[in-house]
Amino acid sequence: MATSSPTEGRFAQVLQCPICLETLRRPKVLPCRHTYCNSCLQSHISSKVINRGTPQAYFPCPVCRANTTLPDTTESVDQWAELFPVNSIVSSVLDVSEETFDEKFCDFCVKWNRETSAKSFCKDCKRLMCTLCKEYHNETLSDISHNVIDLSIVYNISIRIPSLSTIEKCIKHLNKNIEFFCMDHSSLCCNTCGFLEHRKCERVIPIDDMIKTFDAKSKSKYLETNIRNIGEHMKQITSKIKENADNIQKDKSAILKDIRSLRAELNAKLQKLEDDLIASLEGNHKAEDLTLHNQEVRGQSLITAIGSDLTQLDLVMTHGSDVQKVIILHNMEKNQDRYFKALSEYQEELRCIQIELEVNKNIRDFINDVTQFGQITVTRSQTKLPPCPVVTVSQPTLETFSGFSGTPLKDRQAVKVAEFIVKLSDDTSPCYISDVLTLQRAKHVFVDYNNEKIKVYGENFQFQESRKLQGRPWNACILPDSNMAVTLPHKKTILVFRTYDKMHSVREIKTRLECWGIAVMKDQLMITTAGEEHCIMILAINGSEIRTVRPDNYLSEKLLKPYYVKINKNETVIYISYNGGNKMVAYNTSWNVLFTYTDQDMNGPHGIDTDREGNIVLCGYSSCNVQHISTDGKLIKTLITKKAERKVPLTIKFYRDMDRFFVTYLKCDNVKVYDMCD
């Protein structure tokens, strides 16, 4: 008997095109790993391509909006979709799902007009055989080894696994396997990519070395959680849209009732005005309902794509090789960001729509004077939804990769490689960049104490946005929920912002004392109080004060004015710079002193950071220098001298896991970028 394919339920989301919402036909995969029908992709490219006719032609992915460059713009327009590779995983699933399970008959018996159920299949002869014919076949070909298999294995879909080998292929060079990982750009690459795009990168390691320290299970868990949370959040949004559509339908019904009750009091002249108003209502409702419908469809498309990714993730994590897991998880991590960006854009576009009737106050005198019955108005307001929960997981530090090699940082020199202006046209004072925060996606946040702003710059130091604050900000850090916390010491306030896409204020935390430096350790906030009590406040993430810490000998040792705090990567050491005592102190997690750093050439310690090897870099406010210090508190060298810059350094911040750092200066509109060079 014929049965339905088990794959229909298991791979339903994988097989659905996000554009037409039908089963994929000739599935084509984009670099962002989203898959579409060949014809659907062709139509989308034709209508959405930007810079048509130029080598820079590109189009946005319909799901995640990632820009995709056309591989060959010289091809004819109707062949553009053909330029992209076939998703062989989906194709194999489609092949499986299209197979039928009708009863098969022995090919040899059929020749003798007998219908005997086939039990085996010879791969060499390409023949189906019953039990008897199989025995005859094996005896006849006893000297030849033919591959005969049981039909139950051939048609047992539940144990057929689609080929995952294409995951290992480079998306840019389809005939090449991915063999390396560039830590400078967080990019997987083949031999060709490595030579063309990463030959100048210092940290390119074999993928086998990456696998040795790659916690695929943990990464899979948090990626699956994040993507599932985004999918669930998208479901909430589409549910809100449907609820909104139902509400405006009720609005429409209520307005129609009002219109018809008024019409009963009017004469024939009112008929035309009533028809016109109803037409206006219908038109507005149709337009707004269509808008909500389109938004709902788009949301469903994203949900489908997310479900597809989760299915593929489950498939690879269950049956894939280590290399395949690394690759699919790396791709899923990028898709997570794209999904979150698409979710943010999607949520920003949503408006709560309400249809209302504005009745003319002189309606009863309208016969001679009024030319219209009323007016249909549409009100759109921002839909209020809770933020999407996205969890984070600690990533392995660069030094854990066995493939890294290079000159130790202690043997390198700081060389200035760039300088750019952070002063904006509406800034009223010289810039006083008291902190720098490096985020994902090449974004950098500059905290401007003088101009009461936080400023965001992207790749190539291009300005993106700024936020005016009601007070002077000093320090910033990333919270466990990926939001950003900024201290306003004189307001005794910590502001929390969402950092994905544009900044959005999330909440405020009020503190008992002035809050200057801020860092996160083990889900707790470490706050320095430079202006009051010279102590360290420890707060819960929600802002509630847990306790304060202050060494008993803080007066005798002049541990005064702690402006900056830094936690090492392993969250085992806390570094605090005491401007009032010309000291930098290292504490363990029990707040016992590990060492106290002083130097005759270091005056007024301010900004503090650690490089990727764990060494400490410290800015001298009064001595106008930056020193490089070992993990045991010994001076390695002076990176930047007063003679070289003749400016007062405020803070120093390394790029995320790189050998490049920012330095900011007192009342200076420029930020300088240095590399640690041989």
N, C-alpha and C positions, 0 to 999 in steps of 0.2 A: 504494500500500500504506500501511496505517496504521502509524505509528511512535510511539514514546514521546516525550513532550515533553522537550526539552532542559532545560527549567526544573526538572524533577524533581530533577536532581542539583545544579544551580547554586543553587537557592533552597530546597533541602529544609529547612534550619534556619529560614529566615525563615517558612516556611509551617507550622511545627509549633507548636501551642499548648503552652506550658509546663505547663498544668494537666492536660489530657487526653492530651497527647502525640500527638494526631491532627492532621490537616490543619485549619487554622483555618477556622472557619465564622463569617461576619459579623464579621471581626476588629475589635475595639475597642482603642484605644490609650489608656493612662493618661498623666498628665503626666510620669512618669518614663521614658516612651517604650517601655514594655514592652506587648506586644500579646497579647490572649487572645480566645478565642471569646466571642461575646456571651453565650451560655448559661453557659459556664464562669465568666465574670466575674460574671454575675448570682448564681450559686450561691455564689461566694466572698464577694461583698459581703454577701449575706443572712446568711451564717454568721459572718463576721468583723467586721461593722460595730461600731464603738465609739461610745458616746454616741448610740445609736439614739433617734430622735424629737426630737433637738435640732439647732439650726443648726450645731453643731460636730461633727456626725457625720462619722466618717472610718473608713478601713479600710487595712490594710497591703498593699502590693503583694506578691503571692505569691513573686516572685523576689528583689527587692532589699529588701523590707520597708519601703520608703519610705511614709510616711503620706500617703494621698490623701483629700482632703476631698470629700464629695459635692457636686456643683454645685448641686443643688436638692433639699433634704430634704422638700419638700412633695409631691413626686411619690410615687406609690404604690410599694410595695416592689418589685413585679415589673417596674418600669420603670427601676430605678436604673442598670442597665448601659447602657440606651439614652441616658443623659445624656452618655456619653463619645463622642468622635468616632470615626468609622471610620478605620482606617489605610489610606489610599488607596493607598499604595505596595504594601502587602501585597495589597490587593484587586486592583490591576492585575496583580501577579504571579500571583495565583490565576486571574484571567481568562485570562492567557496560558497557564498550565499546564493549564487545562481544555480548551483548544482541541484539536481532533483534526486529523490530517493525512491524512484519507481523500481519495481522489481526487475532485475537483470537476468537474462537467459544465457545459457552456455552457447558460445558461438559455434562449436562443433556440432552440438545436438540440433541447433536450428537448421543446419544443412540437411539433416535427415527428418526435417519437419517435426521435431520433438521440442517441446518447451520445458526444459529442465533448468531449475534455478541455478544461477552461477554462484559459486562460492569462492572462487579464486581468480586472480588476474596475473597473466605473465607479461611483465614489462618488456621482455625481449620480443615475444611474438605478437604483443598487443592483442591478446585474445582473452575473453572471459571463458571460464571453465567450470563445469560442475565437478563434484567430488570424483566421479568415475573417470572423466576425461583428464582430470589433473593427474591421476595415477598413471594413466596411459601415456600422457605427455612426459611425465618424469622418467618412466621406463624407456620410452623411445629416445629421449635425449639424455640418457644416463651419463654419456661421456661429455656432455656440454653443460656448463653451469648457467642455467637461466634463473632470472630473479622472479620468483613466483610469490605473490603476497596474498594475504587474506583480504577479501572485499570488505570485511567489517572494519579493517584499518583504513582502507581507502576512503570509505564514506563516513568514518567516525569524525565528524567535524570538530567535536569537542577536544580532540587531541591534535588537530591540525593547527599549527602555529604559522601565521604569515611570516614571510621572510623579513628579518630585521636588518639585513646587511646594508640596505640603502642608508640607514641612519649613520653609518660610518663614512658615507661619501661626503665629500666637500660640496657645498651647495653652489660654489662658484666653478669648480672643476669636477664635473660629475664622474670622470674616470679615475679620480684620485681619492684615496682613503685619508681621513683625518688622522694625523700622526703626531701633532704637536699642540701645545697650549702656550699662548703668549700671555704672560702675567702682566706685562706692561699695558696691554689693551683688553685683558680678560676675553681673549678670542681664541677659538679653536681654528686650526689651520692645517692644510695639507703641505706637502713639500713645495708646491708651486706658490701657494699663498705665503709660506714662510720666506721664500726667496724674494718675491715681489713686494710684499707689504710689511714684513717684519724683520728684514735682514739687519736693520739698525737697532732693533730691540735687544736689550741685554738679558732679558729673562724669558727666553723661549725654551721650554722643557719638553721632552718626549711625553706623550700622553700616558705611557706606562708608568713613568715616574709620578705623574699626578695621581694616578689610580692608587698608588701605595698609601697616600695620606688622605684620600678623598672619602669622606663619610657619606656614601651614597644613601644609606638608609635614613640618616638624619635629614639630609637635604631633601630626599624624596618626601619625607613626612611633612616638613614645613612647607615645601612647594605645593604638595597636594592640599594641605590645610588652607594655604593662601588662595590658591586658585578656586578651591571649593567655596571659600568664604566670599570671593568675588562673585562666583556664580549664584550663591544664595542671595547676596546683596542685589544682584541684578534681578533675581526673581521678586524681591521685595519692591524694586522700582517698577517692574512691569505690573505687579499687583496694584501698586498705587495708580498707575496709568489706567488700568481697567476700572478701578474704583472711581477715578476721576471721570472716566467716560460714562459710567453709570450715573454719577451725580449730575453731569451736564444733561444727561437724558431726562433726569427728574426735573432739572431746571427747565428744560424745554417743555415738558408736560405741564408744569406749573404755570409757565408763561402762556402757553396755549389756552389753558383754562381761564386765566385772567383776561386774555384778549377776547375770548368768546363770550365771557360774561359782560364785558363792556359793549361788545357788538350788539347784544340783545337790546340795548337802550338807544341804538342809533338807527337812522333811516338809510335809504338806498345809497346815499352819497358815501356813507361809511364803508360800504362794501369794498370799493376800490382801495381805500386806504388800509383796510384790514388785510386784503390780499397782498398789498405791497409789503406790509410789515411782516406777515407770515413768510413771505418769500425771503425777506431779509434774515429772519430767524433761521429758516431752513438753510440758507446759504452760509451763514456764520457757523451754524451747528455742523453742517457738512464739512466745512473747511477745518474746524477745530477737531472734529471727530476723526477726520482723515489724518490730521497731524498726530493725534494721540495713537491712532492705529499704526502709523508709520514708525512712531517711536517704540511702540510695543513690539512690532515686527523686528526692528533693529535690535531691541533687547533680547528677543528670542534667538536671533542669529548669534549674538555674543554668547548666550547661554549654551547654544548648540555647539559652538566652537570650543567653549570651555569644557563641555562634557566630552567632546572628541579628544581634546588634549589629555583629559584625565584617563580616558579609556586607553589611549596610547601609552600613557605613563604607567598605568597598571600592567599593560601588556609587556612593556619592556622590563619593568622591575620584576615581573614574575618569570619571564622567559629569556630576557636579553643577557648578553655578555656584559662584563664590567665596562668595556669600552662603550658599548651601546648605552649602558646606564648613565655613564658620565656625559655622553653627548646629549641624550634626551633630556637629562636634568639641566644641563647648561642651556639648552634651547628653551626648556620650560621656564627657567629663571628669567630669560629675556621676555618670554611670552607673558609671564606674570606682570612685568613692568608695563608691557603693552596693554594687557587687559586692564590693569589699574588705571593707565592713562585713558583708555577708551571709556572705562567706567566713570572717571572724573569728568571727561568731556560730555559724556552722556548725561550725567547728573546735572552738570552746569546748564545744559540746554533745556532741562525740564522746567516747565511752568505749570502751576496749578491754574487750570482754566475754569472760569465760572461765567455762565451766561445770565444776564439780568435784563429785565425790562424796565425802561425808564418811561413812565407814563407822563404825558404832557399834563401839567396841572390845570390847564384850561380846556381839558378834553370835552367837557360838556358844552362848551361854547364854540367848539371847533367848526360847526357846520358852515358858518360864514367866514370864520377867521383862520382856522388852523388848516395847514396844507399837508400835514403828516400825522399819522396815528401815534407814533412813538418811535423809539430808537432802540435797537438791539446793541448792547455793549458787551465786550468780552474782557474780563479781568484776568491777567496772568501774574501769578506770584511764585516766588521760589519755593519748590517743594522741599520740605524739611524732612531729612532722613538722618539717622545716626551714621557716623563714619564707618566705613567698611573695615572690619578687623583684619589687619595684616600682621602676622607674627614675624619675628626675625630669629635668626639662628647665628651663633658665632661662627665665623668662617676661619679656616686654617690660615695662620700667618705665613708670610712668604718664606720665612726661614725653615718651615717644616717641609718644603718641597726639596727633595734630595737632588733635583736636577739643577738647582740654582748654583751659579758660580760667579765669581767676580771679586774685585779688590774690596777688602773690608772698608766700611765707611770711616773708620778711625784713621785710615791711611789716605783718605781723599781730601780734597780742598773744595771750598764753596766758591762757585763761579757764577756770577750774575749772567742770566741768559735772557731775561725779559724785564720790562718795566711798563706798567700801564696806569692810567688815571682812573680814580674811583670818585672823583668829585663830579656831582651832577649840577645841571644848570640851576636848579632851585635850592642848592645848598647855600646857606647864609654864612657859614664859618669854614675855616680850613678843616680838612678831614682829620679825624683822630680815630683811626681804625684800631680799636682795642682788642679785637679778636677776629679770627677767620675760621670758618667752618667749611670743610670739604664734604660734599654730599655725593651720592651716586649720580650717574649720567653727566659727569663732568660739570657739576654745578658747584659754585663756591659762594658762601654767604659772608659778607663783610659787615662787621658791627661798627657803626660810626657813632662814637660817644658824643662828639661835638654837635653833629647835625641831627641827633636823635632819630637815627634811621638804621634799618637793616637793608643791605643792598645785595642783590643776587646777580651773579655773572655766570655765563655759560662757557661753552667751548671758545677757545681763542680770546677769552676774557671779554666777550661781548655782553654788554649790559642787557639784563632781562627785565628786572622789576625792582622796585624799592617799596619799603613800608615805613611811613612816618609813625613814630611812637609818642606816647604821652609821657616822656621821661627819657633820661639818658641811659642807653643800654651799655653793658660792659662785657659780658661773657656769654658764650652759647655752648650748647652740647646737644647731641642726639639722644633721645629717650628710647627705652626699649620698644615702644610702639612705633618707632621711626618718626615721631614728631620731633620738633626742634624746640628747646627751651632757651629763653633769652632772659638775662637778669637785668632789672632796673633797680640798682642799689639804693638810690635816693628815694624811690617810691616803695621800697621794701616789697617788691613785686617780681614774680617770675612769670613771663608770658610764654604760652605754649602755642606753637604754630604747626599746621600741617605743611609739609615741605614738598609733597608731590605736586607737579605742575605749579600753579600760582600759590602763593602763601595765603593761608586762611587761618584766622585766629580761632583757637580751639577753647582755651580756658585761661584763667589767671590763678596764680598761687600767691597768697599773701604770706610774708615771713615776719617773724618777730623782730629780727635785726636786719641791718642793711645786708643785702645779698650781692656779693661781687663775683668771685670765681665760682664756676659750677662744673661738676663732672658727675658721671654715673658709675656706680660700682655695685654689682650684685643687686640690681633693682632698687638701689637707694641713691638719693641725691646728696653729694658732698658740696656744701656751700661755705665759701670763705667770707668772713665778716670783717673786712679791712678797716671799716670806720668805727666799729663798736666791739668791745670785749675781746677782739683779736682771737676769736675762736673759730672752730669748724662746726657748723650745724649739719646734722644728719637728718634728712627728711625722707619720708616714704614718697613713692612716686605720686601719690595723690596730694602731697604737700603737707601732710601732718608731720609735726616735729617729733623725732624719735629721741634724740639726745644732742648734747653739745660736747665737743672734745677740745681741750686746751691743755698743753703740757704744764705741769706744776712749776717748771722753771722758766715759763715764758717771759717773765719780767727780767730775771737775771741774765737769761740768754738773749734778751731783746728779740723775742719771736713776735714781732709786732707787724701790723698791717699786711696780713696775708691776702694778696691780690689775686693770685692765680693758683689753680690746683690741676694736677694731671694724674691720671691713673694709668699704670702700664698695661700692656696688652693682655697679660695673664690675670689682671685684677688682683695682683698680690702686693703691689707697692703703690703708695700714695706720695706724690711729690708736691710740696707746697713752697712757693717763693715768698719770703718775708721781706718786703721792701723796707720796712722800718728797722731791720736788724742786719741787712746785707747778708742774708743766709738763705740757702735752699735746704729744706729738711726732707729726708725720705723716711716714711713710716711704713710698718707692715700693717696688716689688716686689724691687728689688735692695738694699733696706735702706739707701738713701741718704736723708738727712734732707731733706724738702721744706720744712718749716718747723717752728719750735718756738713754741708758743703759751704766753704768760704774761700775767697781768693782775693789777694790784694788788688787784682785788676778787675774785680767784679763788684760794682756798686749799684745799689738799687735794683735787685732782681725783680723782673717783671714776667713777661710771657715765657711759658715753659712748654716743651713738647718732647716726644721721644721719636727717634728714627726707627726704621724697620728692624734694626738689630738690637733695639732696646736702649741704646745710648741716649743721654739726655742733652737737650739743647736749651740754653738759658739766655734770655735777653738782659743786658745790664742797662737800666734806664739812665743812671747817672754816669756810668763808665762808657756809655755809647759803644757797646760791643756785644757780640754774641759768642758764647763759649760752648764747646763740645765736651761733655762730661761722661765718663764711663759709668756703668751700672753700679760700681762700688764707690762712686763719689770722687774719682780722681780726674783731674783736668787732662783731657786729651790734647786739645789745642784751642786756639781762638779762631773761630770761623770767619767772623767779620770784626774788623778793628775800627777804632775811632778814627784813625788816620785814613782808612779807606772810604768811609762814608760821611763822617763828620755830622751825623744826625743821631737823634735819640731813638733807639729801637723800642717799640712797645711790645710786640708779640711776634711769635714765629709759629708757623704751622706747616707740617709736612703734608704733601698730597697723600691721598689714601694709599698706603703701602707702596710708596715710591720714594726715589732718592732726590726728589725735587721739593722745595719748600718756599713759602711766602715769608717775607719780612715786612712789617709795617712800621712807620716812624711817626714821632710826635708832630702834630700839626703839619702833616705832609699829605698832599693830594695824590701821591703816587704810591703804588705797591710794587715791591721788587720781587723777582722770582730768581731763585738760585738752584743750581744743580750741584750734586756732590760728584766731582769729577776726579779722575786719576791725575 
